[in-house]
Every structure is written in C-alpha cells, then in structure tokens.
Amino acid sequence: MVTMTKKNRLKQLTSKIVPNRIWIQLGFLLIWLDPLGWRFHSVCSPVFHCYSCPLATFACPIGVLANFSALHVFPFITVGMLVLIGILLGSIVCGWACPFGFLQDLAAKVPTPKFDPPGWTGHFRYAVLVGTVIAVPYLFGEGHWLFVCRFCPAGALEAAVPNIINRAIAGQEIAWPNALKLTILALFLMAIFLVRRPWCRILCPLGAIFALFNRTSAFFLRFDPDKCNSCERCHKLCEYGIEPEKSPNDLRCVRCLECTACSTEALTLGSIFEHREETSATPKPADSSAEI
Amino acid sequence: MDNRCQSKWISNKRLVFSVLLVPAAVVALVYGFIFHSTLIMVQPSDEVEEDSPHETIQHVSEWLDLDLREPAIIRDVTVGGLVRLESGAIKRTYSGKPPSACPT
C-alpha cells in the first residue's frame, strides 16, 4: 500500500507538471540568463548555453570539455557534474531545463509544416561529440575551424548576435563571426520552424551524453504492457518520432514526458527508489511492467 | 525471461549503475574543486607606476608558473584566456583583468 501511494504520488506529480512544462522551462531560463549580472563561470551548468552570452550565469559544459581537451587537461568537475546529473535524471534536463531546447520548442509552436528526420540521424550527435568536442580540440587545438565553439549555433545566437548589437550601438568596430558559424546559424534558424528540435535530435553533443544514461538513470520512463491497449496514442503524443511502448528510454528521447498523458497509464515516470520500496515493503504483486 | 523478471533485472541494473556512478561522480567533483590544479604560465599584471617605465618592460617579459585550480581554469577558458603551446605548456593569454568575451 505504501508503494502504491508513492507510485501514485509520482504519477500525480507528472500529470500536474507535464501540462506546465513551458513554465518550468521559463523558470530555468531565468536561472541560466541572469539579468542581475551574477557570473559563476567557475562552474558549469548542465545545459547547452554559451558562456559568452552577455547574460550567461554559468559556463557551458560542452565549451569547457572542448577547451580542456585542447589544453590536454582532464575536466574532473565537468565530467563529475555530467555523470551525476545523467545517472540521476538522464535526458530530463534536455526536455525541461535546457534554454536552447526551450527556444526550439517555442519555434515549433509556429504553425509551419514539420518534417521528421530519420531516426538514424540521431547518431550524428555522437560524431559531433567525439569529433568536434574531444578529438579535433585535442589534436589540433582551439584554433581549428572544426572546434565546436567555432560553429556552434548557440554561441552564434546567444553570444555573437548580442555582442554585434552591443558593439553597433556603442559605435565600436563590429567583430563578425566566421562564415561557417553564420551559415550554420542561418540554417538552424530555418530548421527550427520545419523540424522539432533539430539541434537536439541531430547534432547536440550534450544531449548525446545525457541520452547515454537513459537506460541506466535512477528516474526513467516505465512501460506497463498489461495496461497498454495498443491504441498508439503515445505515438501521436511523442513529437520526436519515437514509439514509446517499444523503447520508452530511447537514446533520442528528451524526456518531455508528454507520452505519460496516455489515458491507460501504461507509460509512467518511475524511479529505482520506488522499486526498492516495492520489493522490501510490500508483497510482490503480479506486476509485469517493463522499462526496456 | 518473463516481463516481471525482466523488469526486476533492469531495475537492478539501474541500481547498480547508480551505486557505482554516483560516488564516482561525487569523487570527481570533490577532487576537481579541491585538489586538481594545473601549472599555467602567467604574465604578471603590467600595472606599474608611471615614473618607472623600465619596470613595466621587465615585468612583462617575465613569466611565472602558477598552480591554477580547476574552477579558475574553467573561468579562464570561458573567456578564451588559456592556450596550449607546442611545448605542451599552458599559457594565460592576458594579464591583469580577464577579457570580457570569448574570441570565437
């Protein structure tokens, strides 16, 4: 009974917060973009947000990983932080806290035709992570044109554009970003109206790191086949082309938890803490839930 | 393996990963924040009195090795303040006040 109450509590919490996800993302945005000018650039945030943005509160973990790789120094703080958050939450950060994801979610609300990239394009994220965040910086240093910060659209949008505007207003000479960065920014700005979260789904190296933990994180998406009536509503609820009943903790999932709105409650948010209580405090029910 | 066994096995797998990785991550964080440091070549600040210009030249030409802690290195890389030389040494690109924006 205790377990059922705990499970219901988590279920109730999910059903309450999922419809308000946009407000939670907005709340996090106020943490990452600090208008008061507080700067804690000695630590990383767990989200994709350029540290050169005039309002950035924390350092960008991807920028730090790439720069440390260029310096041939191991980034204990950044790796520790990413592993800690990844093993606890998986990619929940992507769906609920990342400002760059939030921007793409807002753009996706514009009623334009949307296209779904094939699932395999998600593997490009690992190429970006290994290639432009680790290998290129390590081998060629931060001056190489494939160094992630040199073409990052988040950096272009959040840092380069505001800095250009600031310098123009101040009457100073404008330092234009390189052509590659501007081209990728232009492509990105077009893509966000045609594809849902194109950066997150195809190229984001931070999302690639968190997604690695989806199958092992303490909080996860649980699928109960006994409750599923194969209505496939979850296919329509998932905006990222995943079939949640087949792969609830898919590498492409950003854990927006929209699929938990399933009326039969076959998909719910679960946690390892809940399972421990279940096995220790109650007799084992005939529960056939799976979280593949 | 039936669904229940599979579910239990997967939950146990998650628990094992958490038990192993959470302490490892905490150790990495503690080590990074408190103990980890790297030698950086630093140019002392060139803020010298106006009546001694020769002092300025002498100061600027000197490089010191500074044992910089990891949080300070993170702060420096966010402004493009560190560069690795071909010799393998890491050099701070500015002296005195750090630049306000990353050059990329």
Interface residues (C-beta under 8 A of the other chain):
Chain A: H41 S42 V43 C44 Y51 S52 A59 C60 G63 V64 N67 F68 A70 L71 H72 V73 F74 P75 F76 I77 T78 V79 G80 M81 V83 L84 I87 L88 G141 E142 F147 C149 R150 G155 A159 N163 P177 T216 S217 A218 F220 P225 I272 H275 R276 T279 A286 D287 S288 S289 A290 E291 I292
Chain B: D2 N3 R4 Q6 S7 K8 I10 S11 K13 R14 L15 F17 S18 L21 V22 A24 A25 V26 V27 A28 L29 Y31 G32 F33 H36 T38 E70 P71 A72 I73 I74 R75 V77 T78 V79 G80 L82 V83 R84 G88 I90 A101 C102 T104
